[in-house]
Amino acid sequence: MDCCIFVHYGQSNRLPMTDFYYVSELARYFSKVIVVTNSRDFQLTDLPQHVRLEMVKNEGYDFGMFYKVVQNLDWEQLACLALANDSNLLLGDLGENLRKGKELDTDFWGLIDSFEKPWFSTHADNFHLQSHFLVWNKKGISILRDFLQEIKVEEMFSESDPKELRRKVINAWEIGLSQYFISRNSRPKAIFESEKITSQLGKKRSLNLTMKHPAYLLEMGYPLLKKKYIQKNGWLDRLLRPGKKWETLVSKYQLDATRCQQWISVLKKA
């Protein structure tokens, strides 16, 4: 069985249309999709039967939700496990990127990697896969299971300071997970390798490409656009960089014209 866990956080009683589309696309490629979201009055409707809902207490950000859901999975039946979240718009071809991921011939892969080193990192090597889209094969699932048994979950669930919690999650989960695989002689791989791309751009390899050069990534076939990029591109940025409006990127890479206009209208109000 292959399974994808889609992590969502919100306050409304329905998935936003952008996330609904993302989940619908995931359902085309995975035999089981679990949408996990924070507990509230919420309904999941108009999706295929193999998409199901789990609601949990919001602890430990995306990691916490993912951790709670996988505790109930039948690990032995899993041939492939994926994790996606609602931090991006899906614009490009997901199926083509899933095909490329399988061709990487690795136990653990993601869409894009990073060498970004936060000041609070405790790691000597900060290479990691960005956690908004990750996939494990059978052997990788076994290593992931070992990692989840060793990570200090309660330290995250009991942390009340949002900033400190964010640091712990990034250090222990996002960076720590990739470093754990490396320590087990299983090198994580990415379809879009940041070191190669930043070299092409003449930039430092630690640059966050998803925020600084999303148009370049989309042109290369990267299928996602960060919502944070949209939120940060305010009126001043639009004035100074009119050719890099997020609306332009959505219009160019979301080829469904009706969907595109709906998304732009909704996101402008967000």
FIDO-10633 format. One record per residue (C-alpha): residue in three letters; x, z, y. Coordinates in Angstrom, 2 decimals. Layout:
! residues N
   aa       xx       zz       yy
  ala        X        Z        Y
...
***
This chain:
! residues 270
   aa       xx       zz       yy
  met     0.00     0.00     0.00
  asp     1.16    -0.70     3.55
  cys    -0.04     1.59     6.31
  cys     0.29     1.62    10.09
  ile    -0.33     4.71    12.20
  phe    -1.40     3.97    15.77
  val    -0.97     6.94    18.11
  his    -3.34     7.15    21.07
  tyr    -3.89     9.76    23.76
  gly    -6.81     9.68    26.16
  gln    -9.84    11.35    27.72
  ser   -12.56     8.72    27.32
  asn   -14.80     8.45    24.25
  arg   -13.63     4.93    23.29
  leu   -10.37     3.04    22.93
  pro    -9.49     1.11    26.09
  met    -9.90    -2.64    25.54
  thr    -6.12    -3.18    25.56
  asp    -5.63    -0.66    22.76
  phe    -8.66    -1.97    20.88
  tyr    -7.03    -5.40    20.82
  tyr    -3.70    -3.94    19.66
  val    -5.36    -2.05    16.79
  ser    -7.39    -5.14    15.85
  glu    -4.17    -7.14    15.55
  leu    -2.48    -4.43    13.49
  ala    -5.47    -4.53    11.13
  arg    -4.70    -8.19    10.40
  tyr    -1.31    -7.31     8.93
  phe    -1.67    -3.83     7.39
  ser    -4.01    -2.90     4.54
  lys    -4.58     0.51     6.12
  val    -4.52     1.45     9.82
  ile    -4.96     5.04    11.00
  val    -5.78     5.62    14.65
  val    -4.77     9.18    15.50
  thr    -5.86    10.64    18.82
  asn    -6.32    13.99    20.54
  ser    -9.42    15.99    19.60
  arg   -12.43    15.33    21.85
  asp   -15.76    13.51    21.84
  phe   -14.50    10.17    20.57
  gln   -15.77     7.28    18.43
  leu   -13.95     4.39    16.80
  thr   -16.30     1.41    16.48
  asp   -16.34    -2.35    15.87
  leu   -13.11    -2.38    13.87
  pro   -12.53    -3.42    10.23
  gln   -13.36    -0.90     7.50
  his    -9.70    -0.31     6.64
  val    -9.15     1.14    10.13
  arg    -9.94     4.85    10.15
  leu    -9.79     7.67    12.64
  glu    -8.03    11.04    12.63
  met    -8.25    13.50    15.51
  val    -5.72    16.29    15.92
  lys    -4.64    18.90    18.41
  asn    -2.23    17.41    20.93
  glu     1.11    19.05    20.14
  gly     4.55    17.46    20.29
  tyr     3.39    14.24    21.96
  asp     3.40    11.11    19.76
  phe     5.72    12.71    17.26
  gly     3.34    15.61    16.70
  met     0.37    13.33    16.04
  phe     2.38    11.14    13.68
  tyr     3.78    14.18    11.87
  lys     0.32    15.66    11.27
  val    -1.13    12.42     9.91
  val     1.69    11.63     7.48
  gln     1.31    15.05     5.86
  asn    -1.92    13.76     4.32
  leu    -0.56    10.43     3.06
  asp     0.10     9.65    -0.58
  trp     3.80     8.97    -0.14
  glu     4.26     7.62    -3.65
  gln     1.72     4.85    -3.03
  leu     3.32     3.69     0.20
  ala     5.37     0.50     0.08
  cys     5.57     0.17     3.86
  leu     4.84     2.56     6.71
  ala     4.67     1.61    10.39
  leu     4.22     3.52    13.64
  ala     2.88     2.05    16.88
  asn     1.54     3.70    19.99
  asp    -0.55     3.02    23.07
  ser     2.34     2.91    25.55
  asn     2.36    -0.91    25.55
  leu     0.14    -3.93    25.94
  leu     0.36    -6.35    23.04
  leu     0.82    -9.79    24.59
  gly     2.94   -11.84    22.20
  asp     2.88   -12.80    18.54
  leu     2.86    -9.65    16.41
  gly     2.77   -11.54    13.12
  glu     5.91   -13.53    13.88
  asn     7.78   -10.35    14.79
  leu     6.65    -8.60    11.61
  arg     8.03   -11.56     9.67
  lys    11.34   -11.31    11.50
  gly    11.44    -7.57    10.83
  lys    11.13    -8.10     7.08
  glu    14.03   -10.54     7.23
  leu    16.34    -7.88     8.68
  asp    16.84    -6.50     5.14
  thr    17.00    -2.85     6.14
  asp    15.23     0.39     5.20
  phe    14.18     1.12     8.78
  trp    13.63    -1.30    11.67
  gly    12.02    -1.51    15.07
  leu    11.26    -4.07    17.70
  ile    14.06    -3.02    20.04
  asp    16.96    -0.57    20.02
  ser    18.67     1.39    22.77
  phe    21.99     2.95    23.68
  glu    20.49     4.91    26.56
  lys    21.94     8.42    26.68
  pro    19.79    11.08    28.36
  trp    21.73    13.91    29.96
  phe    20.23    16.44    27.54
  ser    21.25    14.58    24.38
  thr    23.19    16.58    21.80
  his    24.30    13.45    19.91
  ala    27.76    11.90    19.99
  asp    26.23     8.51    19.19
  asn    22.96     7.79    21.02
  phe    22.05     4.51    19.33
  his    18.38     4.59    18.35
  leu    15.33     2.46    17.77
  gln    12.76     2.83    20.51
  ser     9.91     4.73    18.91
  his     6.91     2.75    20.18
  phe     7.09     0.41    17.16
  leu     8.86     1.39    13.94
  val     8.67     0.25    10.31
  trp    10.02     1.83     7.10
  asn    10.24     0.21     3.65
  lys    10.00     2.13     0.36
  lys    13.53     3.57     0.51
  gly    13.21     4.23     4.22
  ile     9.99     6.18     3.65
  ser    11.89     8.48     1.29
  ile    14.58     9.12     3.91
  leu    11.91     9.63     6.59
  arg    10.22    12.21     4.38
  asp    13.49    14.13     4.04
  phe    13.98    14.00     7.80
  leu    10.50    15.36     8.48
  gln    11.15    18.26     6.12
  glu    14.32    19.18     8.01
  ile    13.24    18.71    11.62
  lys    12.27    21.91    13.47
  val     8.64    21.05    14.06
  glu     7.52    24.51    15.17
  glu    10.00    24.47    18.05
  met     8.16    21.47    19.44
  phe     4.64    22.65    18.70
  ser     5.31    26.00    20.37
  glu     7.00    24.56    23.48
  ser     4.74    25.03    26.51
  asp     6.88    23.39    29.18
  pro     6.04    19.62    29.23
  lys     9.47    18.58    30.52
  glu    11.34    20.65    27.96
  leu     9.04    19.40    25.21
  arg     9.71    15.80    26.20
  arg    13.47    16.42    26.02
  lys    13.18    18.02    22.60
  val    11.09    15.16    21.23
  ile    13.44    12.48    22.55
  asn    16.54    14.29    21.30
  ala    15.29    15.42    17.90
  trp    12.84    12.63    17.07
  glu    13.60     9.40    18.86
  ile    17.41     9.62    18.84
  gly    17.68    12.08    15.97
  leu    15.69     9.96    13.53
  ser    17.96     6.91    13.87
  gln    21.06     9.10    13.69
  tyr    19.70    10.76    10.55
  phe    19.33     7.39     8.85
  ile    22.88     6.49     9.83
  ser    24.10     9.77     8.34
  arg    22.38     8.69     5.10
  asn    24.27     5.37     5.14
  ser    21.17     3.43     6.14
  arg    21.71     1.63     9.45
  pro    18.49     1.03    11.43
  lys    18.12    -2.49    12.81
  ala    16.14    -4.06    15.64
  ile    14.74    -7.54    16.09
  phe    15.78    -7.44    19.75
  glu    19.28    -6.01    19.96
  ser    19.87    -4.45    23.37
  glu    23.66    -4.75    23.19
  lys    23.46    -8.53    22.77
  ile    20.76    -8.94    25.41
  thr    22.46    -6.78    28.05
  ser    25.68    -8.72    27.40
  gln    23.83   -11.98    28.09
  leu    22.53   -10.47    31.32
  gly    25.90    -9.04    32.31
  lys    24.48    -5.50    32.32
  lys    25.49    -2.18    30.81
  arg    24.29    -1.79    27.22
  ser    22.57     1.51    28.09
  leu    20.06    -0.31    30.33
  asn    16.39     0.14    29.41
  leu    15.40    -3.50    29.04
  thr    11.70    -2.83    28.54
  met    11.52    -1.41    32.06
  lys    14.21    -3.41    33.87
  his    13.87    -6.87    32.33
  pro    10.45    -7.20    30.66
  ala    10.06   -10.85    31.70
  tyr    13.34   -11.75    29.99
  leu    12.24    -9.99    26.80
  leu     8.84   -11.68    26.80
  glu    10.52   -15.05    27.25
  met    12.61   -14.27    24.14
  gly     9.48   -13.58    22.10
  tyr     9.24    -9.80    22.52
  pro     5.51    -9.08    22.12
  leu     4.99    -5.98    24.27
  leu     4.79    -4.97    27.94
  lys     5.10    -1.30    28.80
  lys     2.14     0.23    30.61
  lys     4.65     2.35    32.52
  tyr     6.11    -0.86    33.98
  ile     2.67    -1.73    35.31
  gln     2.16     1.75    36.73
  lys     5.54     1.75    38.49
  asn     5.11    -1.65    40.09
  gly     3.32    -0.50    43.22
  trp     2.67    -2.35    46.48
  leu     6.27    -2.04    47.77
  asp     7.75    -3.46    44.58
  arg     5.27    -6.31    44.64
  leu     6.23    -7.08    48.24
  leu     9.96    -7.09    47.48
  arg     9.70    -8.90    44.13
  pro     6.61   -11.14    44.31
  gly     7.78   -13.31    41.40
  lys     7.82   -10.36    39.01
  lys     4.29    -9.07    39.36
  trp     2.98    -7.58    36.15
  glu    -0.17    -9.67    36.60
  thr     2.01   -12.79    36.32
  leu     3.46   -11.56    33.04
  val     0.06   -10.70    31.59
  ser    -1.35   -14.06    32.67
  lys     1.57   -15.97    31.17
  tyr     1.87   -14.21    27.83
  gln    -1.72   -13.18    27.07
  leu    -3.01   -16.65    26.34
  asp    -6.68   -15.71    25.99
  ala    -7.89   -16.38    29.56
  thr   -11.00   -14.21    29.38
  arg    -9.13   -11.26    27.88
  cys    -6.35   -11.71    30.43
  gln    -8.68   -11.44    33.42
  gln   -10.49    -8.45    31.92
  trp    -7.21    -6.63    31.37
  ile    -5.89    -7.33    34.87
  ser    -9.14    -6.15    36.43
  val    -9.14    -2.90    34.44
  leu    -5.42    -2.18    34.84
  lys    -5.55    -2.64    38.61
  lys    -8.06     0.21    38.77
  ala    -6.09     2.51    36.44
***
